[in-house]
Amino acid sequence: MKETEQIKKEIKGLQESIQTGLVSSSDLKEIIYQKLGEWDRALNGCCDSGSIENELFDLKERERELRCLYAVMSILQPVYAGEDDTVFKELVCRIPQGFMVAEETCVRLEIGEKWFESRKPSGKERGVLENKLRTEHGTEVLLKVYRFKQDDKPDIFETSKSFKKSDHLFLKEEEQLTEKIVELIVKALNYQESVLLLRDSEERYRTTLYSIGDAVITTDARGIIMQMNTVAERLTGWKEQEAQGKPVDEVFRIFNEDTGKPQINPVEKILRERKKVKLANHIILVNKNGKKIPIADCGAPVIGTENQLIGVVLIFRDQQKERKAQIKLEESEKKFRAMVEQAPEPIFIQTEFKFSYVNSATQKLYGAKSPEELIGTAILDRCHPDYHEFIKNRIKRLNVNREHVPEFSQQLHFKMDGSPVWVETSGTPIEFDGKKGGLVFLRVISFRKKAEEKLRESEEKYRSLFENSHTPMLISNPSDGMIIDANPAAEAFYGWNRRELRRMHTFDLNILSREEVLALMQEVKSGKKNTLYSCHRLKNGQVKEVEVFSGPITLEGNSFLYSIITDVTERKRYEKMVQDSLKEKKIMLSEIHHRVKNNLAVISGLLGLEAEMTENAALAEVLRKSDGRIRSMALVHEKLYERESFSKINFSDYVGELLSEIHKSYDNSSRIQKQIHLEPVILNMTAAVPCGIIINEIITNGIKHGLQNSREYSYALSIVEREGSIIVQYEDNGTGFSEEFLKNFEKGVFRSLGYQLIFGLVKQLKGAIKIWNQEGAKVDITFPAD
């Protein structure tokens, strides 16, 4: 009895150890294996000594259960290593041996969607024992133990003397056995699933670590480097194998960019405070090669399952591109602010239906003393209530729908002092200070509103003028020539009433073709013409010559042409009479010049004959000079006769011919050299005749005295027009003027008729004359061109 009680106690202790897990699996297997042998010998000894049968049966039953548990634990060992299917096939075949009647016991094990059976029952099923449990990760484990009766064998319940009669087909200990087996299976699966998840997590961690775009360094709890990814290798200049096992501050050396002082390594702070740390701004990393790289980083502690500090993860990135982009962004924002601030048109930014930014033009528009007076206030406070719903909808399109609102809308706003101002607004979505809003453009149109009001007033005045004017007026469409309107004066002139005229086209009135009239209207519309002369038909069949003054006009937003018609039939008749009379006068004047020229030619011829016939040399010289003067006047009339204009001549052409005539009158003209500079100068007859006589006198007097020397005589003549004055300049290489002549000239005393004539004619031309000697004689004459 003592042996059995001791065995029961040991069995109970082992069962508790299995349930609580106080003994490791390998130790437990060894203990059970040793105890089973001892119990088997003890129980056999008890049977031989005549122990009680039931006690012996119970002990043997416990031994069988423990052997089954031992077998289950041994079979489940591969599950911990990751195997399952073959293990569970063996397991379901071993479990029936732990039951009292193994040959009448069948086992089915379901793990998730998989199932395993020891064998198919060959007899009638008498009962089933079920036990179900879930793993930590949700996999359901269901163990079913079937009891069936074999047809060719007697029922053990009837024949076994050692079996205690019971109403149940399974012993209580067998029920506990199934519970323990399910617990062992679940425990093995929990371990397996945890290992698999851990492996998967480690693989994902490793993949993430080495594929992440940022640099990553991991350390243990002492700050010793364990891992580095390729980005960290590139930035620090250290290879992972070189850095492993080194203190992190030896590889990750950081300094303040502004001061150049070393910075405390963030790993130290993380290990000390056990919380996430982020580096301050303007930090540079000095890598193994001494290169300075601006970085941004953060780090976090790695905490174990029992809240112990395992290590640190340090993440950092190269900020060189970010710094450049930030600089560009800041420059762009600076330019944007400068552009917006200096913009002549009002611009503001709204978020949450409030002013968030206003430029100086907006401040001026609303009459605010400073931007702060507007910023933070509601947009609708500055808008007339009639426009509130409309403005809310436009702001919603900007802030919520993120739509552009390019179309301008007219709105009535109020300044800070309450005075109204008409504006047009448009907007585009923008983010400002992390909030969604809109950039709004305003255009002040108060002046346009006033202009529109004045336009309406002007149209009313035009209508009054149009209706009451005594001059015929038409409004027409330049695209098709349709008459839009006609005033009462047009009704009276043309003979058609207003209704009839509105059904007609302008080419119905004009004798020109439809195409010609429409072409003329397009020229008027484009501004190329505004006055036209034509002939218009009246209703009674008459044709009137008319002057049409026409131009574009806008009425109610549409472009038309207005036409003012003046009857010029009588005026044209009188103009024709005047033109005919003028033509007759021109013919008569031409004939007069021709006759004067012929008469002067006759006089010149008579003087020439007299000069040749007289024996008095002095008289002959006087006659020749008179002849030259007459010829210079006759040449003017000849030039006037040749021109269409009988009042002006081209004086340069005239002087050229005059000089040729003068040279022909001298037998020894081959000794005369000349330099002539004549610019185009137009003179009227009043100036041309005296100026021609002056040039004749100067040239003939110069040639007369110049040819007295044996050397060649040369002179230069220039006639130009400058700033409204005619300038005549003469110079020669002769002996020049005598001192007595120059003194007398200053006093206005002349013994020579020629220069007395020159002086008088210059005075007549309201000009000035200057004479002096400079390697010969020099004469300058200036008189007004008009």
Disulfide bonds with the S-S distance in Angstrom:
none
